């Protein structure tokens, strides 16, 4: 039992997984914030593309 507790205390793979999860969450928040800032421009661009595609058909 003591060996199991010692191995569990020295195992750092869970900490690495948590760090990667936090980095992924931070990147996701950054992408969401950037998209919110560009929302009106993106809406206009996709609106113009939609209009052009409807006119072509």
C-alpha positions as CSV (number, residue, x, y, z in Angstrom):
1,X,0.0,0.0,0.0
2,X,2.9,2.4,0.8
3,X,4.4,1.7,-2.6
4,X,1.1,2.6,-4.3
5,X,0.8,5.9,-2.4
6,X,4.4,6.7,-3.2
7,X,3.9,6.1,-6.9
8,X,0.6,8.0,-6.9
9,X,2.3,11.0,-5.2
10,X,5.1,11.0,-7.7
11,X,2.9,10.6,-10.8
12,X,2.8,13.9,-12.7
13,X,0.9,12.8,-15.8
14,X,-2.4,14.1,-14.4
15,X,-0.8,17.5,-13.8
16,X,0.3,17.6,-17.4
17,X,-3.1,16.8,-18.6
18,X,-4.6,19.5,-16.5
19,X,-2.1,22.0,-17.9
20,X,-2.9,21.1,-21.4
21,X,-6.6,21.4,-20.6
22,X,-6.1,24.9,-19.2
23,X,-4.1,25.9,-22.3
24,X,-6.8,24.6,-24.6
25,X,-9.5,26.5,-22.6
26,X,-7.4,29.8,-22.8
27,X,-7.0,29.4,-26.5
28,X,-10.8,28.8,-26.9
29,X,-11.6,31.9,-24.9
30,X,-9.3,33.9,-27.1
31,X,-10.9,32.6,-30.3
32,X,-14.4,33.3,-28.9
33,X,-13.3,36.9,-27.9
34,X,-11.8,37.5,-31.4
35,X,-14.9,36.2,-33.2
36,X,-17.1,38.4,-31.0
37,X,-15.0,41.5,-32.0
38,X,-15.2,40.6,-35.7
39,X,-18.9,39.6,-35.6
40,X,-20.3,42.5,-37.6
41,X,-17.6,42.3,-40.2
42,X,-18.0,38.5,-40.6
43,X,-21.8,38.9,-40.9
44,X,-21.3,41.5,-43.7
45,X,-18.8,39.3,-45.6
46,X,-21.0,36.2,-45.4
47,X,-24.1,38.3,-46.4
48,X,-22.3,39.6,-49.5
49,X,-21.2,36.0,-50.4
50,X,-24.8,34.8,-49.9
51,X,-26.1,37.6,-52.2
52,X,-23.5,36.8,-54.8
53,X,-24.3,33.1,-54.8
54,X,-28.1,33.7,-55.0
55,X,-27.5,36.1,-58.0
56,X,-25.3,33.5,-59.8
57,X,-28.0,30.8,-59.6
